[in-house]
Amino acid sequence: MNLSKSKLNFLLPSVVQNALWEEDPLHQLAYDTKRNLLWSASEKGSLTLYDLGLDGKGSTKVYSLGISSIVGSASKAAPQLDKSCFSPIINISPVDSGSSKVIHLVAVTSSGIRLFFTTGSTARPSTITLAHVRLPPGYTSSTAELKPRKVHTALSTGQVTVLSSEDLADFDYVWSLVSLGGSSNLPEEYAVSKLDGRVWCCASIDDESDPLVPTDQENHGLLPTRDVCSMYQRPSEFVLMTAQGTSIYHGLSGAQQLLQILRMSNGMETPELERFMFSRDKDAEGTSCCIQIACDPSIDQQTARWATFAFFRYVFVVIIYTFDSYQSFCHFYFLCDLILLF
């Protein structure tokens, strides 16, 4: 059964079909294993949604959204950008039900812009609607010197997005964007590395089953963030294939990032350390990372001492901005007592 064609196509000759509809070959398929949804993206960027039913054995075409409609909606959400930035779509990735109950798909354009879509508020999908537009580094007010250009390969999974953009020579820049929790504006950290060649494809290495996380996310809410699980979960891994070989990237937890910052700065107060503590301490994550490093027996004493100094240096500053209740003060003093025990 050809679900990508309407019933009218079987009645009209091919000459008439070519005059009425422009050819738009299939570019990518993406399967949402938790919701039993199948997404397709064409070469020009049109999206189509198929509902496979609760048991995953059905096949019903739900909705199609043309690239012109997508560009129009995105231009209204971000009118400061040229319409060419919103097309073509080079990758689509389903959003797991454990990551969001509202967002169902993220699409990446050739300029690195991410478009987030929802399928409606009902139990089963009924439509495709653009819900949010996320700009990559270089397009905001704090414009970076480097920004993604000619993105040809992308991948979004959980809190991480990987982009491969062309350089002037035969090289690719690899962008890793990591969203941070604990704030309503969803801040992100990013890093850029250069590969000796063009990226052919990229994929994520799936995590092993976590016995501490419920399997039925529909009844137990959202999954915990990567930083919460960093103590017992394997780090995120991504594989990029080029003509020269295979590159594997590992995601770093908050404590691992702080460890690198402390060692690179030799314990000195640097802008990187200050930015890390202020961006992550809304939920006491930065101070918790200091405690984790200071109490880890595998960490050398000098680095553990630097982590202890960082804790007492920044916890008194962050408390002014983040602690606004008696309960928060009790939590703060508990952290102080805990680190003093060690």
DRENDOSE-233177 format. One line per 5 residues: number of its first residue (from 1); their letters; for each residue x, y, z of N, C-alpha, C. Coordinates in steps of 0.1 Angstrom, whole numbers. Each point is the difference from the previous one (the first is absolute). Example, Ala and Ser with C-alpha at 12.3 -4.5 7.8 and 13.67 -1.06 7.14 Angstrom:
DRENDOSE-233177
1 = as = 132,-57,78,-9,12,0,9,12,0  -4,11,-7,9,11,0,-8,11,8
This chain:
DRENDOSE-233177
1 = mnlsk = 8,-12,0,-8,12,0,9,12,0  -3,9,-9,8,13,-1,-7,10,8  5,3,12,-6,10,9,4,14,-4  10,2,-8,5,13,-3,-8,6,-12  -9,-7,-6,-8,5,-11,-15,0,5
6 = sklnf = -7,9,-5,-15,1,2,-7,-10,-9  -13,-2,3,-8,-9,-9,-2,6,-13  1,13,-1,-2,7,-13,11,-4,-10  12,-3,5,11,-3,-9,-2,-13,-8  -8,-9,5,-3,-12,-7,-10,2,-12
11 = llpsv = -7,11,0,-10,2,-10,6,9,-11  10,8,3,6,10,-10,12,-6,-7  1,2,-13,12,-4,-7,13,7,5  11,-5,-2,13,5,5,3,14,-6  -5,3,-12,3,13,-6,-8,10,7
16 = vqnal = -12,-2,4,-8,9,8,6,2,14  5,-11,6,6,1,13,12,9,0  8,-2,-10,12,8,-1,-3,15,-2  -11,3,-6,-4,14,-2,-6,6,13  -6,-8,8,-7,5,12,10,0,12
21 = weedp = 8,-10,1,9,-2,12,14,-1,-5  9,8,7,14,-1,-3,6,-11,8  10,-7,-7,6,-11,7,9,4,12  -1,-7,10,7,3,13,4,-13,6  12,-6,-4,3,-13,5,2,-1,15
26 = lhqla = -1,-12,5,2,-2,14,15,1,4  2,7,11,14,3,5,3,-8,12  -9,-1,10,3,-7,13,-12,-5,6  1,-11,7,-10,-6,9,5,0,14  -9,3,9,3,0,15,-11,-6,7
31 = ydtkr = 3,-10,9,-10,-8,7,1,4,15  -12,4,5,-1,2,15,-5,-13,6  9,-7,7,-3,-13,5,-9,1,12  0,10,8,-9,1,12,-14,4,-4  -2,8,-10,-13,5,-4,-6,-8,-12
36 = nllws = 8,-8,-6,-4,-8,-12,-4,10,-11  9,10,-3,-2,9,-11,11,-1,-10  -3,2,-13,9,-1,-10,0,14,-7  12,6,-1,2,13,-6,7,-1,-13  -3,8,-10,8,0,-13,2,14,-3
41 = asekg = 12,2,-6,4,14,-5,4,-2,-15  -4,9,-8,3,0,-14,13,8,-3  5,-1,-12,12,7,-3,-2,15,1  -12,5,-2,-2,15,1,-4,4,14  -2,-10,9,-3,4,14,-14,-2,4
46 = sltly = -9,-6,-8,-14,-2,4,0,-12,10  -9,2,10,-1,-11,11,-13,-7,-1  0,-13,2,-12,-8,0,0,-9,13  -11,-2,6,-2,-7,12,-9,-12,-2  4,-12,5,-8,-12,-1,-2,-6,14
51 = dlgld = -12,-3,3,-3,-6,13,-1,-15,-2  9,-8,8,0,-14,-1,-9,-7,11  -7,8,7,-9,-5,10,7,-3,13  -8,-3,10,5,-3,14,8,-13,0  -3,-10,-9,8,-12,0,11,0,-10
56 = gkgst = 1,11,-8,10,1,-10,-2,-8,-13  -12,-5,-2,-3,-9,-11,-8,7,-11  -5,12,3,-8,7,-10,8,9,-9  -7,7,-8,7,9,-9,-10,10,-6  -1,12,6,-9,10,-4,7,13,-3
61 = kvysl = -2,6,-11,6,13,-3,-8,11,8  7,7,8,-7,10,9,0,14,-6  12,5,-4,1,14,-5,13,2,-8  -1,9,-9,12,5,-8,1,15,1  12,4,2,3,14,1,11,4,-10
66 = gissi = -4,9,-10,10,4,-10,10,9,5  12,1,-8,11,8,5,-4,15,-1  -9,4,-9,-4,14,0,-7,4,13  -9,-9,5,-7,3,12,9,0,12  10,-9,0,10,0,11,8,13,0
71 = vgsas = 5,4,-12,8,13,-1,-9,12,5  -12,0,-4,-9,11,4,-2,1,15  -2,-12,6,-2,0,15,13,4,7  11,-5,-5,13,3,6,4,15,-2  -4,6,-11,3,14,-2,-8,9,9
76 = kaapq = -12,-5,4,-8,8,10,6,-1,14  6,-12,3,6,-2,13,14,7,1  7,1,-11,13,7,0,1,9,-12  -7,12,0,-1,9,-11,13,7,-4  10,-1,10,12,7,-3,9,-7,-9
81 = ldksc = -3,-13,-4,8,-8,-8,-6,-1,-14  9,-2,-10,-5,-2,-14,-7,-14,-1  -9,0,-9,-8,-13,-1,9,-11,-5  11,3,-7,8,-11,-5,7,-8,11  0,6,13,7,-7,11,-9,-12,5
86 = fspii = -13,0,-4,-8,-11,5,-2,-11,-10  7,-1,-10,0,-11,-10,13,-1,-7  3,-12,-5,-7,-13,2,2,-6,13  -9,-10,3,2,-8,12,9,-12,-3  11,-1,8,9,-11,-4,0,-12,10
91 = nispv = -8,2,11,-1,-11,9,-12,1,9  -6,-11,3,-12,0,10,3,-11,10  -3,3,13,2,-9,11,-12,1,9  -6,-12,3,-11,0,10,4,4,14  -8,6,7,3,4,14,-7,-11,9
96 = dsgss = 8,-7,8,-5,-11,8,-11,5,10  -9,-8,3,-11,4,9,5,2,14  12,-6,3,6,2,13,7,14,1  2,6,-12,7,14,0,-11,11,0  -11,-2,-7,-10,10,-1,-14,-7,-2
101 = kvihl = -10,6,6,-14,-5,-3,-7,9,-11  6,11,-3,-6,10,-9,7,0,-14  13,-1,0,8,1,-12,2,-15,-5  -2,-2,-13,1,-13,-6,11,-2,-10  4,11,-6,10,-1,-11,9,13,0
106 = vavts = 13,-2,-3,9,11,-3,6,-2,-13  -1,11,-8,6,0,-14,11,10,0  11,-3,-7,12,8,-1,1,5,-15  2,13,-1,1,6,-14,15,1,-3  3,4,-13,14,1,-4,7,11,6
111 = sgirl = -7,9,7,7,11,7,2,-3,15  -4,-12,4,2,-5,14,-12,4,9  -11,6,-6,-11,4,8,-9,-13,3  -4,-1,12,-8,-11,4,-15,4,1  -9,-8,-6,-14,2,0,-7,-11,8
116 = ffttg = -7,4,10,-7,-10,8,-15,0,-3  -5,-12,-2,-13,-3,-4,-8,-8,10  -13,3,1,-9,-8,8,-11,-6,-9  -6,-11,5,-11,-7,-7,-13,2,6  -2,10,9,-13,3,6,0,-5,14
121 = starp = -11,3,7,-2,-3,14,-8,-12,3  -5,-7,-10,-8,-12,2,10,-12,2  -7,-12,4,8,-12,3,8,-4,-12  -7,0,-12,7,-4,-12,2,12,-9  10,0,-9,3,12,-8,-12,4,-9
126 = stitl = -1,13,-2,-11,5,-9,5,11,-10  12,6,3,5,11,-9,15,1,2  6,9,-8,14,4,2,1,15,1  4,5,11,1,14,3,14,4,5  5,11,-6,13,5,5,-2,6,14
131 = ahvrl = 7,-4,9,-1,4,14,11,10,5  12,-2,-6,11,8,5,11,1,-11  7,11,0,12,1,-9,12,3,9  11,-8,-2,12,2,8,11,3,-9  7,11,3,11,5,-8,13,-6,5
136 = ppgyt = 9,-3,-9,13,-5,4,9,12,4  12,-3,6,10,11,3,3,8,-12  2,13,2,3,9,-11,-12,8,-5  -12,-4,3,-12,7,-4,-7,9,10  6,-1,13,-6,8,11,7,13,1
141 = sstae = -4,7,11,6,14,2,14,-2,4  4,-11,7,14,-2,3,6,-8,-11  1,6,-11,4,-8,-12,14,-5,1  2,-12,-3,14,-6,0,6,3,-14  13,-1,0,8,2,-12,-3,-11,-10
146 = lkprk = -3,-11,5,-2,-12,-9,-15,-5,2  -6,-3,-11,-14,-5,1,-2,-11,-11  -9,-9,3,-2,-11,-10,-4,5,-14  7,-5,-10,-3,4,-14,0,-13,-8  -10,-1,-9,-1,-12,-8,0,-13,8
151 = vhtal = -9,-1,9,-1,-12,8,-5,-11,-9  6,-11,0,-4,-11,-9,-3,-13,8  4,-1,12,-3,-12,8,-3,5,14  -10,-6,6,-4,4,14,-6,-11,7  -1,1,13,-6,-10,9,-4,6,13
156 = stgqv = -12,-2,4,-5,5,13,-5,-12,8  5,-1,12,-5,-11,10,1,5,14  -11,0,7,1,4,14,3,15,1  10,3,8,5,14,2,11,4,-10  4,-9,-9,12,3,-8,-5,1,-15
161 = tvlss = 6,10,-7,-1,1,-15,14,1,-6  2,-8,-10,13,0,-7,-3,5,-14  8,10,-5,-1,5,-13,14,-1,-7  -1,-3,-13,13,0,-8,-2,10,-11  9,10,0,-1,11,-10,12,1,-8
166 = edlad = -1,4,-13,11,0,-9,9,12,3  13,-3,-2,10,11,0,3,4,-14  8,11,-1,4,4,-14,9,-11,-7  8,-7,8,8,-10,-6,-8,-14,1  7,-11,-1,-6,-13,1,0,-5,14
171 = fdyvw = -6,8,9,-1,-3,14,-14,3,5  -3,-6,11,-13,3,6,2,5,15  -9,9,4,0,4,14,-12,-9,6  3,-5,12,-10,-8,7,-4,9,12  -13,3,1,-5,8,11,-8,-10,9
176 = slvsl = 3,1,13,-7,-7,10,-7,10,9  -14,-1,0,-8,9,8,-7,-8,11  2,5,12,-6,-8,12,-9,10,7  -12,-4,2,-10,9,7,2,-3,15  -1,11,8,1,0,15,-14,1,6
181 = ggssn = -2,-7,10,-13,1,8,1,11,10  -11,1,7,-1,9,12,-3,14,-4  -4,3,-12,-3,14,-4,-11,0,-10  -9,10,0,-11,0,-9,4,4,-14  11,6,-2,4,4,-14,9,-11,-6
186 = lpeey = 2,-11,6,7,-12,-5,14,4,-6  9,5,8,14,4,-5,7,-13,-6  10,3,-8,7,-11,-6,15,3,1  8,-10,0,15,1,-1,3,-7,-14  11,5,-6,4,-6,-13,15,0,-1
191 = avskl = 4,-10,-8,15,-1,-3,1,-3,-15  11,4,-6,3,-1,-14,13,-7,-2  1,-11,-8,12,-6,-3,1,-2,-16  12,-2,-4,2,-1,-15,5,-14,-3  -7,-5,-11,4,-14,-5,7,1,-13
196 = dgrvw = 9,-9,-2,8,0,-12,-8,-8,-11  -11,6,-5,-8,-7,-10,-14,4,2  -8,-5,-10,-15,2,0,-6,-12,8  -10,4,8,-8,-10,8,-10,-6,-9  1,-13,-1,-10,-8,-9,-13,-2,8
201 = ccasi = 1,-4,12,-12,-2,8,4,0,15  -10,2,9,2,-1,14,-11,-7,7  3,-6,11,-10,-8,8,4,0,14  -10,-2,9,2,-1,14,1,-14,4  8,-3,10,1,-13,6,-10,-1,12
206 = ddesd = -10,-8,-2,-11,0,10,5,-5,13  -6,7,11,4,-4,14,-6,-14,3  7,-6,9,-5,-13,5,-12,3,9  -9,-10,1,-12,1,8,4,4,14  -7,10,5,3,5,14,-10,-5,9
211 = plvpt = 4,-8,10,-10,-6,9,-6,9,10  6,12,1,-5,10,10,-11,9,-7  -2,0,-13,-9,8,-7,-12,-9,-4  -13,4,4,-11,-8,-4,-1,-1,-16  -5,-12,-4,-1,-2,-15,-12,6,-6
216 = dqenh = -11,1,8,-12,6,-5,-1,15,3  6,8,-9,1,14,3,-14,7,0  -10,-6,-7,-13,7,0,-6,1,13  3,-9,10,-5,1,13,9,5,11  13,2,-4,9,4,10,7,13,-3
221 = gllpt = -5,8,-9,5,13,-3,12,-1,-9  8,11,0,12,2,-9,12,-7,6  9,-3,-9,13,-6,4,8,10,8  9,-4,9,9,9,6,11,5,-10  5,11,3,10,6,-10,13,-8,1
226 = rdvcs = 9,2,-10,12,-7,-1,9,2,12  0,13,5,9,3,11,-5,-7,13  -13,-2,1,-5,-8,12,5,-14,0  1,-6,-12,3,-14,-2,15,-2,-2  8,10,0,14,-1,-3,8,-9,9
231 = myqrp = -5,-2,13,8,-8,9,-1,-15,-3  -11,-4,-7,-1,-14,-2,-3,-4,-15  -2,10,-8,-2,-3,-14,13,3,-9  1,-8,-10,11,2,-10,-2,14,-6  11,7,-4,-1,13,-7,-6,-2,-14
236 = sefvl = -6,10,-5,-5,0,-14,11,-2,-9  -2,-8,-11,10,-3,-10,-6,2,-14  8,7,-9,-4,2,-13,11,-4,-10  -4,-6,-11,9,-5,-10,-1,8,-13  11,5,-5,0,7,-13,9,-7,-9
241 = mtaqg = -5,-3,-12,8,-7,-10,5,10,-11  12,-1,-3,6,8,-11,8,-9,-9  6,5,-11,8,-7,-9,13,-5,7  4,8,10,13,-3,7,-2,-10,11  -12,-3,4,-3,-9,11,-12,3,8
246 = tsiyh = 0,-4,13,-11,2,9,4,7,12  -8,10,4,3,8,12,-11,-2,10  3,-2,12,-9,-2,11,1,11,10  -12,6,3,0,12,9,-8,-5,13  6,4,11,-6,-4,13,-6,13,6
251 = glsga = -12,-1,6,-6,11,7,6,0,14  2,12,6,6,2,13,-11,4,10  0,-6,12,-9,4,10,4,13,6  -8,6,8,4,13,7,13,-1,8  1,-11,7,12,-2,9,12,-1,-9
256 = qqllq = -1,-7,-11,12,-2,-9,4,13,-7  -10,8,-3,3,13,-6,7,9,10  -5,0,13,6,8,10,15,-5,3  2,-13,-1,13,-6,2,10,5,-10  -5,1,-13,9,5,-10,3,15,2
261 = ilrms = -10,8,4,2,14,2,10,2,11  -1,-7,11,9,2,11,14,-4,-3  2,-11,-8,14,-4,-4,6,9,-10  -8,5,-9,5,9,-10,4,14,6  -7,4,10,3,13,6,9,-1,12
266 = ngmet = 4,-12,4,8,-3,12,-7,6,13  -13,-1,0,-7,5,12,-2,14,1  4,8,-10,-2,15,0,-14,3,-4  -4,12,4,-13,5,-3,0,6,-14  -7,-7,-9,0,3,-14,-15,3,-5
271 = peler = -1,7,-11,-14,2,-5,-8,-13,-3  8,-10,-4,-7,-13,-3,-6,-6,13  8,1,11,-5,-6,13,-12,8,5  1,14,-1,-11,8,5,-12,-2,-9  1,-2,-13,-11,-2,-8,-6,-14,3
276 = fmfsr = 8,-10,2,-5,-13,4,-9,0,13  6,7,10,-7,0,13,-13,8,-1  0,11,-7,-12,9,0,-11,-6,-9  4,-7,-11,-10,-5,-9,-6,-13,5  6,-7,9,-5,-13,5,-4,0,14
281 = dkdae = 1,11,7,-3,-1,15,-14,4,3  -9,2,-9,-14,3,3,-6,-12,8  4,-12,-3,-4,-12,7,11,-6,8  10,8,4,11,-4,8,8,-11,-8  0,0,-13,8,-10,-7,15,3,0
286 = gtscc = 3,13,-1,15,3,1,6,-4,13  -7,4,11,6,-4,13,0,-15,2  -10,-6,-5,-1,-15,1,12,-6,-8  4,5,-11,11,-5,-8,13,2,8  1,12,7,12,2,9,1,-11,10
291 = iqiac = -11,-3,7,0,-10,10,3,-14,-5  -5,-3,-12,3,-13,-7,15,-1,-2  6,10,-5,15,-1,-3,8,0,13  -4,9,10,7,0,12,0,-13,8  -11,-7,-1,-2,-13,8,4,-12,-8
296 = dpsid = 4,1,-13,3,-11,-8,15,-5,4  1,-12,5,14,-5,3,9,-2,-12  -5,-1,-12,8,-2,-11,6,13,-6  -4,12,6,5,13,-4,12,3,8  10,6,-6,12,3,8,-3,11,10
301 = qqtar = 8,1,10,-3,9,11,0,15,-4  9,3,-9,1,14,-4,-13,5,-7  -5,-9,-9,-13,4,-8,-11,0,10  -1,-10,9,-11,0,10,1,13,9  12,5,3,1,12,8,-5,12,-9
306 = watfa = 3,0,-13,-5,11,-8,-16,-1,-1  -5,-11,0,-15,-2,-1,-6,6,14  7,-3,11,-5,5,13,0,15,0  11,6,-5,2,14,0,-11,6,-9  -3,-6,-12,-10,5,-9,-14,0,7
311 = ffryv = -2,-11,8,-13,-1,7,-2,12,9  9,3,9,-1,10,10,1,14,-7  7,1,-11,1,13,-7,-13,4,-7  -7,-9,-6,-11,4,-8,-14,-3,6  0,-9,10,-13,-3,6,-6,12,8
316 = fvvii = 9,9,5,-5,12,7,-4,10,-10  5,0,-12,-4,10,-10,-14,-4,-6  0,-13,-4,-12,-5,-6,-12,0,9  2,-1,13,-11,-1,10,-8,13,-1  6,11,-3,-7,13,-1,-11,0,-11
321 = ytfds = 4,-7,-11,-9,0,-12,-10,-11,0  3,-11,7,-8,-12,-2,-8,-4,13  5,3,12,-6,-5,12,-9,11,5  -13,-3,0,-10,10,4,-10,-5,10  4,-11,7,-9,-6,10,8,-6,11
326 = yqsfc = -7,-2,11,6,-7,12,5,-14,-4  -8,-7,-8,3,-13,-4,13,-1,-8  2,11,-9,12,0,-8,13,3,9  -2,8,10,11,2,10,4,-13,7  -10,-8,4,2,-12,6,8,-10,-9
331 = hfyfl = -4,0,-13,7,-8,-10,14,5,-1  3,13,0,13,5,-1,9,-4,12  -5,1,12,8,-4,12,2,-15,0  -9,-7,-5,2,-15,-1,12,-3,-9  1,7,-11,11,-2,-10,13,3,7
336 = cdlil = 0,11,8,12,4,7,4,-10,10  -9,-5,8,3,-11,10,5,-12,-7  -6,-3,-12,4,-13,-7,14,1,-5  4,11,-5,14,1,-6,10,1,11  -4,6,12,10,1,11,3,-13,6
341 = lf = -10,-10,-1,2,-13,5,12,-7,-7  2,4,-12,11,-7,-8,12,9,-1
